[in-house]
Amino acid sequence: MLNSDHHGKLRALASALVNQEKAKVIVEPQDRSTGYWFGGGNVIQDADGSFLICGRYRNYGDSRTGVGAGERGLELAVFRGDSPDGEFQKILSFSKADLTCNGVGVVSIEGVALHRTSEGIELFISTEKDTTYPERISGFQKAGTGVWSIDRIHAAKVDDLSPANIEEIIPHQAEAIERLHCKDPWVSDLPNGDLLLGYCTHPFSWSSSGTAAKIRKAGSDTYEDLTRDMLKRGPVWDIAAARLTERLAIPKIGAFKDLPDVSLYFYDSCECLRQLDENPGAVARPRGWSCEEIGGVAVGLDDNLPNIESITIEEPLFISPHGTGCSRYVATTITDDGIFANWQQSQEDLSQPLVGNFLAMSEVEKILS
């Protein structure tokens, strides 16, 4: 159904959207130096047409200094802006102490995702909770660390979101230790009204990562397993990780006008989760900077979910021209005027602010024609 020409147009669309050179800083990290980030969230339009961006501040430092004391995964924040080109103002902020769930403290905050519903708005939150590994693998847990899982809060409007109704919806996988940690949720409304909830998994050894997904059927409040391995890790630059961060429904225009519903999926990967030193005599190449996270895209037919395949097999598509090359956590939202994307991008000073780019629908139509 999809051929190489379709794949080429989708890669061109992704490159134009996540344009590394045109990226504009949207949210600054708390310091312009190594180890300081903001990102790991998504972007949506609120009922009034304004744009909402969520993410987490991560500061340089070790989280393994006792619950709530570490700098890493420091704060969850939500911003509002009138347009993709305007300024975004912080409207909500939650600390690690705020996000205690079921009496269990939080060591660190990671990926988050906003989602509008017919009842209001919900926020999915991944946190490293102050809990222990299963006894049979307890020796693998580093001192001061916890285990990752995913919670949810909800309200009638974004300003009323509160951890008062926080609930854990995806616990850590104690019985599937090869996918022990569950984090970095992303959500997408499917054509039939169901909610697709994807998330990253890590084994107890932190040697790789993958993507699992659940479905919340329309009108339901339960999450059913869809897949434990939505995207296979690749053979070259993406051999160590396959963390999906976004589903973009392709507009039915141009070469895609008469096709079944097609979706483009953005994902982060790397060669290794540990730093590798490249031989100075070797050919310099975009090899993934070892453990630096860079990006690619996959594609799938909605009727065939969860079967998707990478169309960036030989090399990554998203590499920052600055700093370490890191470029990750792509999120998008479609408007009548175009597509707004944001992502976390390395800078010359080695910080990683949230950056964004808006691609007009006229440009989208040209690319897909």
N, C-alpha and C positions, 0 to 999 in steps of 0.2 A: 504493500500500500504506500509506504513512504520510501522514496528513492534517494539517491545521492544528491539530486538537485534540491529536494526538500531539506535534506540535512544541511546542505550548504547555505540555504536561506536562513535556517534556524541559527546556525553558527554566526552568520552575519548580523542577525537581529540581536543576539546575545552580546556580541562585541560592540555594537552601536549603543546598546542600552547600558551595559556596564563598561562605559568608556573611561579608561584609566586616566587619560590626558584631560578630559573635560570634567572630571569629578570635582565637585565643589564641597568643601567642608560644611557639614550640617551641625554636628555636635562635637565639640572639642573634648578630649580627655581631660582629666584633672591636672595633668602636667604634660608638657611637651618634651618627653624624654622616654627612654626605653622602658618597656613594661607597663606603660600607661595607655589604656584603651577605652573606647566606648563603641558598643555594637552588640551583635549577637541577638538582635530582635527583629521586628518587622515593621511595615508601614501599612496603614489602612486609611480609608476615608471615613470620617464620622458622619452622622446623620445630617449635620449642617453643612457638609461639603469640605470642612477643614481636614487637614491631614494629621494623623496621630502616629508618632514614632515611639517605639519602646526599645529598651536595651539595658545593658548593665555596664557600670563603671568598673573597670579592673585597674588597680594600681600596682606598681612594682612592689614585690615583696612576697613572702611565703604565707600561704593560708594556714600552715601547720603550726599555729601559735596559740591554739585554744579557740574554742567556739566563739565566733564573732570578733576576734581580736585581729585576725590577719587582714592585710590590705587587699589581697586578691579577691575578686568577686564581691566588691565592697557595697554596691548600691544598685538597686533597680530603679529606673527612671522612665517616665513617660513625658513626651514633648508634644506640643500642638503648634501647627503653623497654618496660615491661611492659604499658602500656595507652595509648590516645590521650590520656588525661587526666593521665598521670603524667609524671615527669621523664625526659628522654632524656640518656643518658651517652655521651660520645664513646668509641668502642672502636677506631677505626682512623683513621690520618692519613697522607697521602702528600703530599710536597712536589713542586714542579716537578722538582727534581733526581732524586727517586725514580722519576719516570715517564718517564725517558729511554727511547726505544724504537728498537731497531736502531742504536744509537749516535748518534741524533739528539736533541739537547737540546730542552727545552720552554720556551717563552716565557710561556705562560699556560695555565691550566686552566679549562674551561668545563663544560657540562652532563655529567652522569653518570647511570647507571641500574643498579640492582641487579636480578637475576633469579634465582629458584630453579629448579634443574633436578633431574632424577632422580639425578644424580651429585653434586649439591652446590649451589654458588652461583657466579654469575659477575657481573662488574662491567664495564660498558661505560663508556669514558672518552673525552671529547673534549679534545684539547689542541692548542694552537697550536705547531707544531713549527718549529724554527729551520732553515727551508729557504726557497728562493727561488721566486718566480713563474716561469712559463715565459718564455723570453727575449722573445717577441713582445709581452708585456704587462708587462715588468719595470719600466717607468716608473711603473706604478700602485702598486707596493709601497712603503709608507712605511718609512723607515729604522728598523731595529730590530724590525720585525714579522716574523711567520712565516706559515705556511699551516696551516689547520685540517684535522685528520683524526681518525679514531675508532679506539681500541684496545680490547682486551679482556684481562682477567685472570680466573682462575678457581681454585677450591679446593673441598675437601670441605665446609668450613664457613666462615662469614664471618670468623671470627677468624684463619683461615689465609690469607686473601687476601694476595697479595704480587705486586709488579711483576716478580718473578723470571721469571714466565712470560708477561709482557706481549707481545702480538702486535697488529700493525695489521690491522684487518679491513676498514676503509673508508678507503682512501687519498684524498688530495685529487684533484680531477678535473682533471688537467693538460690533458686533451684536450676538456674541456667547461667552458671558463673562465667561462661564464655560471652555472655551479654549482661553481666552483673549491673553495670552502671547505665542508667537511662537519663538522658539530658537533651538540651537544645531542641525543644519542640518547635514545629512549624505546622500551620494549619491552612486548609484550603477548602472552599465550598465546591463540591462536585455538581455536575449538571443536574443530577437527580435530587439534589437537596441534602444529600448526606455530607458529613464533615469528614475530611481526611486529616488525620492527626499523625504526622511523622515525627520521629525523634531519633537521636543518635544513641548508639549503644557502644560500650567499651567492655572488654573482658577484664577480669580481676587483675590481670598483669599489665594493663594499659599498653599492649603491644600493637593494637590496631583499633579501627572503629568502623562501624557499619550503620545502616539505617533500617529501623523497624517502623511499622505503621499500623495504626488502628483505624476503624471506621466507627463513627457515631451516627447512626441512622437518623434521618429526619424525624423529629418529635421524640427522640429517645435521649436518655441521659446516661446510657451505658456505652462502653467502648469495647468493640469486638476486634479480635486479632485479625489483621489482614495479611501481614507478612512479617517475618523476622529478618529478612534480608532483601530489601527492596532494590538495591543496586549493588551488583557484584563489584568488588575491587578490581582495578584494571591491571594490565600487564607491564606498564611502563612508569609514568610519572605518578600514577594514582594507585600504586600497589599496596599502600599501607592504610588507606582510609577511603571511605565512601560516605561522607556525611551530606545528605541532601538538606538544603535549607529553604527551598522554595519551589512551588509549582506555578507556572505561568500558562494560563489557557490561551492558546494561540487564536487571535481573531480570525474569523472565517472570511478572509479576503485573499485576493490574488491566487497564488498556487494552492492555497488551503481552503478556498471557497467551497468546493464540492467534496472535500474529504470529510470523513468522520471527525469527531472532536479530537484534536491533537493538543498535547500539553508538553511544554518544555520544562525541564527540571534542572535547577542549579545545584551544584554540589562542590564541596571542599575536599581536598585530598593532599597527599604528600608522599614522598618516597619512603619515609621512615619516621617513626615517632621518637627517634633519638637522633641527635646531631651526628652527621657523618662528614668527615673531612674529605673533600675532593682532591684527587691527585693533581698537583699543579701542572703536571705535564699532560693531563688529559684534555680532550676537546671540551671547551667551555660550552655549556648547554643549559637550557631551562629545565633542569633535572628535578625541580621541586625544592631546591635549597634544603635537601634532606628533610628536616621536620617542619619547615615553614609551610603553612597552609596556603595553597593557591587553588584556582578554581577551574571547573569544566562544566559541561552541560550534557544532559541525557534527554531522551525523548520517548514518548509512549502514546498510544491511543487510549482514550479514556475508557472505551468499552473493554479494553484488555488489561485494565489496572489489576494488579500492581506490576505488570510486566513492562519494564522500561529498559533502555539500553543507552550506554554512553555513545556520544558522537564526537568525543574529544579523546580518542584512544591513544594517539601517538604523542600528543603534547597538550599542556594546559592551555586554556583560553584566557584566563585572568591572572595576570602578574602585575603587581604594582611596579611602576618605573622608579620608585623611590625606596630607600632604606633596604629592608631585607627582602623585598619582593612580595611580602605577604598581602593577600587580597582574598577576603572570605566573608561568609555570612550574607550573601546576596539576598535581598528581599525586594519585592515589586508590588505595585498596585496599578491597575488599569483605570483610566478615567476616559471621559468622552474625548478629551483633547490629546491624550497620549498615554505613555507608560512612565511612571516614576519609579526609579530604582535607587536603593542605597546599599552600602556595604562598608565593611571595615577595611581600611587601606593603610599600609605602612607608609611612613613619611621619612624624609631625610634625617630627621632627628630621632627616628626609631619609635616614635609614638604611633598610635593607630586610632585616629579619629573616625567617626562615621562620616562617610562622604556620599554624595548622591549625584544623579544625572536624570534629566527629564528628556524623553524622546517623543517628539510630536507625532501624532497619529499619521500625519502626511508622510513622515519618514518611515514609519512602520509599513505603510502601504507600499511605498517604493521598494523596500527591501523584500517584502513578501510577494510582490507582483510577479 
